[in-house]
Amino acid sequence: MINEYYIKRCLQLAKLGLGTTAPNPMVGAVLVYKNTIIGEGFTSPFGGNHAEVNCINSVKDVYLKNISKATLYVSLEPCSHFGKTPPCCNLIVKKGIKKIVIGLKDTHSLVKGNGIQYLKDNDCEVTINVLKKSCFNLNKRFFTFHEKKRPYIILKWAESKDGFIGQLKKEKVMPIWISNKYSQQLTHKFRSEEQAILVGTNTVVSDNPKLNTRTFKGENPIRVILDNNLRIPTNFHVLDQSIQTIIFTSKIIQKNKKNLIFECINFDANIAKQICNVLYKYKVQSVIIEGGRQTLQHFITTNLWDEARVFYGNFLLENGIKAPKLKGIIIFNKKILEDQLVVKINNEAI
């Protein structure tokens, strides 16, 4: 059970990198000497040190002489290739660490067991697959991207007490708030944790959203907009070039600009699949879809979704746009004041 105990600590540390490490995975590392943690670390924002490096660098002077006698616990297989930083395996061997416990093997084509083999070839004792499921779930975005060649897809919407997500006609171009202000702030937190956010034309024309994280401190996601006939007015927020934005259209009539990219797709074919292919090209590992019913339904119908987060508000619209329906396994169900947040996962996603 001692291995599970310290891998749990690795997972706690790894979560501190949520929303900042992509395209690298979130990883936590702990160095233990005689049942005492002498070093801890997690993956820095992309381009910075990996968890193992931060862990070893955190060891205080009094414990430096004990590093080679310590056990290194790490939630994901250490890398064995040169990228933005040198291989972590090289540092582990250089420091003389002989016992390594790994939560899960890395399926990235540049690693894929090579790190484990390198450590074994250098006379290290390696234990793998400790809390394997938890380690996988932590990096579900990373694994989905590399194994399924598409982003991890999260559907999100707010639904009124009587089953609507919006009004058919509005007097003003602005959002209709179904959920409370705490749910709205949580939505912005969700945005900060994903690489991209996607909506359709109708949502933009109806609400003129900014699609940023203004009520929560965090990185703004890439804005992804479906605009078949380029109907969105040029003075709307999503075209202001303040945030990187990808516009999917069936006809490109203008050149790309700073932070504004146009991608041509066939709106008569499988839109969801085409979007996934383009986002994979741009190395986007996760996308949260906050579009209207039509956009959400595209992904539901093609079974291209991994997770759905639905806020059920204590608010009656009486008529309007019906909320999408989808099956899935409920993994989270919690009150947020008068709202109810339900999270489902799709075990049959393609």
Helices and strands as residue ranges (DSSP letters): H 2-14, G 15-17, E 28-33, E 36-42, H 51-57, G 61-69, E 71-74, H 88-94, E 99-102, H 114-121, E 125-127, H 132-138, H 140-148, E 152-159, E 164-166, H 181-192, E 196-199, H 201-207, E 222-226, G 237-239, E 245-249, E 260-264, H 271-281, E 286-289, H 293-301, E 307-312, E 321-322, E 329-336, E 339-345
